[in-house]
Amino acid sequence: MNAGKIFLIEDDMMIASLIRQNLSKFDAFETTHFTTGEECISNLNQHPDIVIIDYNLPGMDGLTLMKQVKAVSPNSLVVICSGQEDVQVVVQCYQNGANDYILKNEQMMANIENSVRNLSMNVTLRREVELLKDQTIDRNKYSNIIGNSNSVLRVLRLIQKVEKNNMMVLITGQSGTGKELVAKALHFNSQRSRKPFVIVNMGAIPTELVESELFGHEKGAFTDARDRRIGKFEEADGGTIFLDEIGEMDLGLQAKILRVLQEKEITRIGSNKTIKLDFRLIAATNRNLAQEVKEGRFREDLFYRIQGFLIHLPPLHDRGDDIIMLAKSFLHDFCQQNRMEQMIISKEACQFMLDYAWPGNIRELKAVIERAALMAENNTISVEDLTFVTA
């Protein structure tokens, strides 16, 4: 667990030095000292665990600063230090969110130490609760991702960590492992969920059309440009663009993509006007991009740019009983869609599937199950049905 943060806001350098010396015994916390409320406010994005505020600060008094702290970092615990014994001042501080009020007297250092010791217990408890909450997965949010294996649960935890922010995500794994499903889970559980989710398969677009597809073009920009066309990046404005098989791009296009990601703007072909965009990029590849970089086929700067957060999908044969869960789900959907009586899979067929290597991963499993459903007799898929379609 990372070290906690204590912010100390005190304009008297001697008092601040004494307090910092006293707090140094708390190994679980790092103390940062500020002399003004404005300095503290500009650093509240660090979300300190405990904030110790001198009530009589120059410019901004301690009560005003505490309100700002609570507004920006509501989980921060606040200790007010003051020479005022006025009951109304004390009550006002507590009413506005102070966790402790300490008088500046001969007992001040001891009282601060006791206060931080007590509040640190609250900090530890809250962080443990947050850790447990982080480890708890709401499966209703990820109903499109089937599986209970450790490898799948790890993927879901990673999705859960990054789904709410705008960090770029790179999804890696063999073909057919479900990279698009992960991208959809990231988008539809994000703050961009009501905005477009645009999928682009980089390996399926002819080289001569890829720039027009991504950036759009103006009418008359080239021979067949009869009308203005909006590109995929512009289409994804406000939402998410998913570049599948990003490793298929040539180096020239990679340089242009890098600029789009850096500047968050595009220029349609045939235009001189730049268009500012707001999008989140999720990329996927079945290639080893680090090796591609070494061999000169992928730009190093683009590689590090898109790998803001890495999610790797395991091959199907490493997912154990998830294979059977997926097979039963595919079988149920196939029968329902084709108005067939629901079917079952024999124990022997289940064992066959667990032993099989599945080089095509989930995509292959789905095809095998659907074809086996057509071949099966007596509403039961047998080993023979699977052997026939996988031979």
C-alpha positions as CSV (number, residue, x, y, z in Angstrom):
1,M,0.0,0.0,0.0
2,N,1.4,3.4,-1.0
3,A,2.4,6.0,1.7
4,G,-0.3,8.3,2.8
5,K,-0.1,12.1,2.4
6,I,-0.3,14.8,5.0
7,F,-0.6,18.4,4.0
8,L,0.6,21.0,6.5
9,I,-0.4,24.6,5.9
10,E,1.4,26.9,8.3
11,D,3.0,30.3,7.6
12,D,5.2,30.3,10.8
13,M,8.3,28.4,9.6
14,M,9.4,27.6,13.2
15,I,6.1,26.0,14.1
16,A,5.9,24.2,10.8
17,S,9.4,22.8,11.4
18,L,8.4,21.5,14.8
19,I,5.2,19.9,13.5
20,R,7.0,18.2,10.6
21,Q,9.6,16.9,13.0
22,N,6.8,15.5,15.3
23,L,5.1,13.9,12.3
24,S,8.2,12.2,11.0
25,K,7.6,9.3,13.4
26,F,4.6,8.3,11.3
27,D,6.3,6.1,8.7
28,A,3.1,5.5,6.8
29,F,2.7,9.2,5.9
30,E,4.7,11.7,3.9
31,T,4.3,15.4,5.0
32,T,4.2,18.3,2.5
33,H,4.4,21.8,3.9
34,F,2.7,24.9,2.4
35,T,2.8,28.5,3.7
36,T,-0.4,29.7,2.0
37,G,-3.9,28.3,1.3
38,E,-3.5,29.0,-2.4
39,E,-0.4,26.6,-2.6
40,C,-2.5,23.9,-0.9
41,I,-5.4,24.3,-3.2
42,S,-3.2,24.0,-6.3
43,N,-2.0,20.6,-5.0
44,L,-5.4,19.1,-3.9
45,N,-5.4,16.9,-7.0
46,Q,-3.1,14.7,-4.9
47,H,-6.0,14.1,-2.5
48,P,-4.1,14.2,0.8
49,D,-5.3,11.9,3.6
50,I,-4.9,14.4,6.4
51,V,-4.7,18.2,6.1
52,I,-3.4,20.3,9.1
53,I,-4.4,23.9,8.7
54,D,-3.4,27.0,10.7
55,Y,-6.6,29.0,11.3
56,N,-4.9,32.4,11.1
57,L,-3.4,32.1,7.6
58,P,-2.6,35.3,5.6
59,G,-4.9,36.0,2.7
60,M,-7.1,33.0,3.1
61,D,-8.2,32.0,6.7
62,G,-8.2,28.4,7.8
63,L,-12.0,28.0,7.7
64,T,-12.2,29.2,4.0
65,L,-9.4,26.9,3.1
66,M,-11.0,23.9,4.8
67,K,-14.2,24.4,2.8
68,Q,-12.1,24.4,-0.4
69,V,-10.3,21.2,0.7
70,K,-13.6,19.5,1.4
71,A,-15.0,20.6,-1.9
72,V,-12.1,19.3,-4.0
73,S,-11.0,16.3,-1.8
74,P,-14.0,15.3,0.3
75,N,-12.3,12.3,1.8
76,S,-9.4,14.4,3.3
77,L,-9.5,14.6,7.1
78,V,-8.9,18.1,8.4
79,V,-7.3,19.3,11.6
80,I,-7.5,23.0,12.5
81,C,-4.8,24.5,14.7
82,S,-5.7,27.9,16.2
83,G,-4.9,30.3,19.1
84,Q,-8.6,31.1,19.4
85,E,-10.6,29.6,22.2
86,D,-13.8,31.2,21.1
87,V,-16.5,28.5,21.3
88,Q,-18.4,29.9,18.3
89,V,-15.2,29.5,16.2
90,V,-14.7,26.0,17.3
91,V,-18.3,25.0,16.6
92,Q,-18.2,26.7,13.2
93,C,-15.1,24.7,12.3
94,Y,-16.7,21.4,13.3
95,Q,-19.9,22.3,11.5
96,N,-18.0,22.8,8.3
97,G,-16.2,19.5,8.3
98,A,-13.2,19.7,10.7
99,N,-12.2,16.4,12.2
100,D,-10.3,17.9,15.1
101,Y,-9.6,21.4,16.5
102,I,-6.3,21.9,18.4
103,L,-5.3,25.0,20.4
104,K,-1.9,26.5,20.0
105,N,-0.6,26.0,23.5
106,E,2.1,24.0,25.3
107,Q,0.2,20.8,24.6
108,M,-0.1,21.5,20.8
109,M,2.6,19.1,19.6
110,A,1.3,16.2,21.7
111,N,-2.3,16.9,20.7
112,I,-1.4,17.0,17.0
113,E,0.5,13.7,17.4
114,N,-2.5,12.1,19.1
115,S,-4.9,13.5,16.5
116,V,-2.9,12.2,13.6
117,R,-2.5,8.8,15.3
118,N,-6.3,8.6,15.7
119,L,-7.1,9.9,12.2
120,S,-4.5,7.5,10.6
121,M,-6.7,4.6,11.8
122,N,-9.6,6.0,9.8
123,V,-7.3,6.5,6.8
124,T,-6.1,2.9,7.0
125,L,-9.7,1.5,7.3
126,R,-10.9,3.6,4.4
127,R,-8.1,2.5,2.2
128,E,-8.7,-1.1,3.1
129,V,-12.4,-0.7,2.2
130,E,-11.5,0.9,-1.1
131,L,-9.1,-1.9,-1.9
132,L,-11.9,-4.5,-1.2
133,K,-14.3,-2.5,-3.2
134,D,-11.8,-2.4,-6.0
135,Q,-11.5,-6.2,-5.9
136,T,-15.2,-6.7,-6.0
137,I,-16.5,-7.1,-9.5
138,D,-20.0,-6.1,-10.5
139,R,-20.7,-8.8,-13.1
140,N,-23.9,-7.2,-14.3
141,K,-21.7,-4.5,-15.9
142,Y,-19.7,-7.0,-17.8
143,S,-22.4,-9.5,-18.8
144,N,-20.9,-9.7,-22.3
145,I,-17.6,-11.2,-20.9
146,I,-18.2,-14.7,-19.8
147,G,-16.0,-16.6,-17.4
148,N,-15.0,-17.1,-13.8
149,S,-11.4,-18.2,-14.3
150,N,-8.6,-16.2,-12.5
151,S,-7.3,-14.9,-15.8
152,V,-10.7,-13.5,-16.8
153,L,-11.4,-12.0,-13.3
154,R,-8.0,-10.3,-13.5
155,V,-9.0,-8.8,-16.9
156,L,-12.3,-7.5,-15.3
157,R,-10.5,-5.9,-12.5
158,L,-8.2,-4.1,-14.9
159,I,-11.3,-2.9,-16.9
160,Q,-12.8,-1.7,-13.6
161,K,-9.7,0.3,-12.7
162,V,-9.5,2.2,-16.0
163,E,-13.1,2.4,-17.3
164,K,-14.0,5.8,-15.7
165,N,-11.0,7.8,-16.9
166,N,-9.7,8.9,-20.3
167,M,-6.5,7.0,-20.3
168,M,-5.6,5.3,-23.6
169,V,-5.8,1.5,-23.4
170,L,-3.9,-1.1,-25.4
171,I,-5.6,-4.6,-25.5
172,T,-3.3,-7.4,-26.5
173,G,-4.0,-11.1,-27.2
174,Q,-4.3,-13.7,-29.9
175,S,-7.0,-13.4,-32.5
176,G,-10.4,-14.4,-31.3
177,T,-9.8,-13.8,-27.6
178,G,-12.4,-11.1,-27.2
179,K,-10.5,-7.8,-27.5
180,E,-13.5,-6.0,-29.0
181,L,-15.7,-7.2,-26.1
182,V,-13.2,-5.6,-23.6
183,A,-13.2,-2.4,-25.6
184,K,-17.0,-2.2,-25.5
185,A,-17.0,-2.9,-21.7
186,L,-14.5,0.0,-21.3
187,H,-16.7,2.4,-23.4
188,F,-20.1,1.5,-22.2
189,N,-19.1,1.7,-18.5
190,S,-17.4,5.1,-19.0
191,Q,-18.6,8.6,-18.8
192,R,-18.6,8.6,-22.6
193,S,-21.2,5.8,-22.8
194,R,-23.9,8.0,-24.3
195,K,-21.5,9.1,-27.1
196,P,-20.4,7.1,-30.2
197,F,-18.3,4.0,-30.0
198,V,-16.6,3.7,-33.3
199,I,-14.8,0.5,-34.4
200,V,-12.1,0.6,-37.1
201,N,-10.4,-2.6,-38.2
202,M,-7.1,-1.4,-39.5
203,G,-6.3,-4.6,-41.2
204,A,-9.5,-4.5,-43.3
205,I,-9.1,-1.1,-45.0
206,P,-7.3,-0.8,-48.3
207,T,-4.1,1.3,-48.0
208,E,-5.3,3.9,-50.5
209,L,-8.5,4.5,-48.6
210,V,-7.3,4.4,-45.0
211,E,-6.6,8.2,-44.6
212,S,-10.0,9.1,-46.0
213,E,-11.6,6.5,-43.7
214,L,-9.9,7.9,-40.6
215,F,-9.8,11.6,-41.3
216,G,-12.5,12.2,-43.8
217,H,-12.3,14.3,-47.0
218,E,-13.8,17.3,-48.7
219,K,-15.8,17.3,-51.9
220,G,-13.5,17.2,-54.8
221,A,-10.4,16.3,-52.7
222,F,-9.7,13.5,-55.2
223,T,-11.3,11.9,-58.3
224,D,-14.1,9.9,-56.5
225,A,-14.7,12.4,-53.7
226,R,-18.2,13.5,-54.9
227,D,-19.3,14.6,-51.4
228,R,-17.8,15.6,-48.1
229,R,-17.1,12.6,-45.9
230,I,-16.8,12.6,-42.1
231,G,-13.9,10.4,-40.9
232,K,-13.9,7.9,-38.1
233,F,-12.0,10.1,-35.7
234,E,-14.5,12.9,-36.2
235,E,-17.4,10.5,-35.9
236,A,-16.1,9.4,-32.5
237,D,-16.0,13.0,-31.2
238,G,-17.1,12.9,-27.5
239,G,-16.9,9.2,-27.4
240,T,-14.4,6.3,-28.0
241,I,-12.6,5.2,-31.1
242,F,-11.4,1.6,-31.1
243,L,-8.6,0.9,-33.5
244,D,-8.5,-2.9,-33.9
245,E,-5.3,-4.5,-35.2
246,I,-3.4,-1.3,-34.9
247,G,-0.2,-3.2,-35.7
248,E,-1.3,-3.4,-39.3
249,M,-0.6,0.3,-40.0
250,D,2.3,1.3,-42.2
251,L,4.9,3.7,-40.8
252,G,3.6,6.7,-42.7
253,L,0.1,6.4,-41.3
254,Q,1.6,5.7,-37.8
255,A,3.2,9.2,-37.9
256,K,-0.1,10.8,-38.7
257,I,-2.0,8.9,-36.0
258,L,0.6,10.0,-33.5
259,R,0.0,13.6,-34.3
260,V,-3.7,13.2,-34.0
261,L,-3.3,11.7,-30.6
262,Q,-0.9,14.4,-29.5
263,E,-2.9,17.4,-30.8
264,K,-6.4,15.9,-30.6
265,E,-7.2,17.4,-34.0
266,I,-7.6,16.2,-37.6
267,T,-7.6,17.8,-41.0
268,R,-9.8,16.4,-43.7
269,I,-8.2,15.5,-47.0
270,G,-8.5,18.4,-49.3
271,S,-8.9,21.0,-46.5
272,N,-6.6,23.3,-44.6
273,K,-8.9,23.6,-41.6
274,T,-8.0,21.7,-38.4
275,I,-10.9,20.3,-36.4
276,K,-10.4,19.9,-32.6
277,L,-11.8,16.7,-31.2
278,D,-12.5,15.1,-27.9
279,F,-12.1,11.3,-28.0
280,R,-10.7,8.3,-26.1
281,L,-8.5,5.9,-28.0
282,I,-8.6,2.1,-27.3
283,A,-6.3,0.1,-29.5
284,A,-5.9,-3.7,-29.9
285,T,-3.4,-6.0,-31.5
286,N,-2.5,-9.7,-31.8
287,R,1.1,-8.7,-32.6
288,N,4.0,-8.2,-30.2
289,L,4.4,-4.5,-30.7
290,A,7.6,-4.3,-28.6
291,Q,9.2,-6.7,-31.1
292,E,7.7,-4.8,-34.0
293,V,9.4,-1.7,-32.6
294,K,12.7,-3.5,-32.4
295,E,12.4,-4.7,-36.0
296,G,11.5,-1.2,-37.3
297,R,7.9,-1.9,-38.2
298,F,6.2,0.1,-35.5
299,R,7.1,3.6,-34.2
300,E,8.5,3.6,-30.7
301,D,6.9,6.9,-29.8
302,L,3.5,5.7,-30.9
303,F,3.9,2.4,-29.0
304,Y,4.5,4.2,-25.8
305,R,1.7,6.7,-26.5
306,I,-1.0,4.1,-27.0
307,Q,0.2,1.9,-24.1
308,G,-1.2,4.1,-21.4
309,F,-2.8,1.1,-19.8
310,L,-2.2,-2.5,-20.9
311,I,-4.8,-5.3,-20.8
312,H,-3.7,-8.7,-22.0
313,L,-6.3,-11.4,-22.8
314,P,-5.2,-15.0,-22.2
315,P,-5.8,-17.6,-24.9
316,L,-8.9,-19.7,-24.5
317,H,-7.1,-23.0,-23.6
318,D,-5.8,-21.2,-20.5
319,R,-9.3,-20.4,-19.2
320,G,-10.2,-23.8,-17.9
321,D,-13.9,-24.3,-17.2
322,D,-14.7,-21.0,-18.9
323,I,-14.6,-23.0,-22.1
324,I,-17.7,-24.9,-21.1
325,M,-19.5,-21.8,-19.9
326,L,-18.9,-20.1,-23.2
327,A,-19.9,-23.2,-25.2
328,K,-23.2,-23.5,-23.3
329,S,-23.9,-19.8,-23.8
330,F,-23.2,-20.0,-27.5
331,L,-25.4,-23.1,-27.8
332,H,-28.3,-21.5,-25.9
333,D,-28.1,-18.4,-28.1
334,F,-27.9,-20.4,-31.4
335,C,-30.9,-22.5,-30.5
336,Q,-32.9,-19.5,-29.5
337,Q,-32.1,-17.5,-32.6
338,N,-32.9,-20.4,-34.9
339,R,-36.0,-21.5,-33.0
340,M,-34.6,-24.9,-32.1
341,E,-35.2,-26.9,-29.0
342,Q,-32.6,-26.2,-26.4
343,M,-29.7,-28.7,-26.4
344,I,-27.1,-30.1,-24.0
345,I,-23.5,-31.0,-24.3
346,S,-22.4,-34.5,-23.2
347,K,-19.8,-34.9,-20.5
348,E,-17.5,-36.6,-23.0
349,A,-17.9,-33.6,-25.4
350,C,-17.1,-31.2,-22.5
351,Q,-13.9,-33.1,-21.7
352,F,-13.0,-33.1,-25.4
353,M,-13.3,-29.3,-25.4
354,L,-11.3,-28.9,-22.3
355,D,-8.5,-31.0,-23.8
356,Y,-8.5,-29.3,-27.2
357,A,-6.0,-26.5,-27.9
358,W,-8.4,-24.0,-29.6
359,P,-5.9,-22.2,-31.8
360,G,-8.8,-20.0,-33.0
361,N,-9.8,-19.2,-29.4
362,I,-13.4,-18.0,-28.7
363,R,-14.2,-17.3,-32.3
364,E,-13.4,-20.9,-33.2
365,L,-15.3,-22.3,-30.2
366,K,-18.5,-20.4,-31.3
367,A,-18.2,-21.8,-34.9
368,V,-17.6,-25.3,-33.6
369,I,-20.6,-25.2,-31.3
370,E,-23.0,-23.8,-33.9
371,R,-22.0,-26.4,-36.5
372,A,-22.2,-29.2,-33.9
373,A,-25.7,-28.1,-33.0
374,L,-26.8,-28.7,-36.6
375,M,-25.1,-32.2,-36.7
376,A,-26.2,-33.4,-33.3
377,E,-29.0,-35.9,-32.8
378,N,-31.4,-36.3,-29.8
379,N,-30.7,-32.8,-28.7
380,T,-27.2,-33.7,-27.3
381,I,-23.9,-32.7,-28.7
382,S,-21.5,-35.6,-28.6
383,V,-17.8,-36.0,-29.1
384,E,-18.5,-37.3,-32.6
385,D,-20.2,-34.0,-33.5
386,L,-17.2,-32.1,-32.3
387,T,-14.7,-34.4,-34.0
388,F,-16.6,-34.0,-37.3
389,V,-16.5,-30.2,-37.3
390,T,-12.9,-29.8,-35.9
391,A,-11.3,-32.5,-38.2
